[in-house]
Amino acid sequence: MSEPEKKGSPWPWFLVPVAAISLFFVLRECRQSLPPANTAPEAEAVPAAPGTAAPAESRPAEPDAAPASTPTPQ
């Protein structure tokens, strides 16, 4: 009355190592094609010239709308 042994599929034994090796090489290729972090464009860090006006997004609409730099004592 023993249960016959179930045979598993052999496909996972082939597919898992092949997928792991493929993923390793894909990720390695992606890492090599990325530029280093310290060579990012610095155009955003350049301050505006003194004669030009600041963009509308950086200026508050009203003086009251600007957040207070120091909290008020209570």
Secondary structure, DSSP 8 states (H G I E B T S, - for coil): ---------SHHHHHHHHHHHHHHHHHHHHHHHS--GGG---GGGS---TTS---TTTS-SSGGGS--SS----
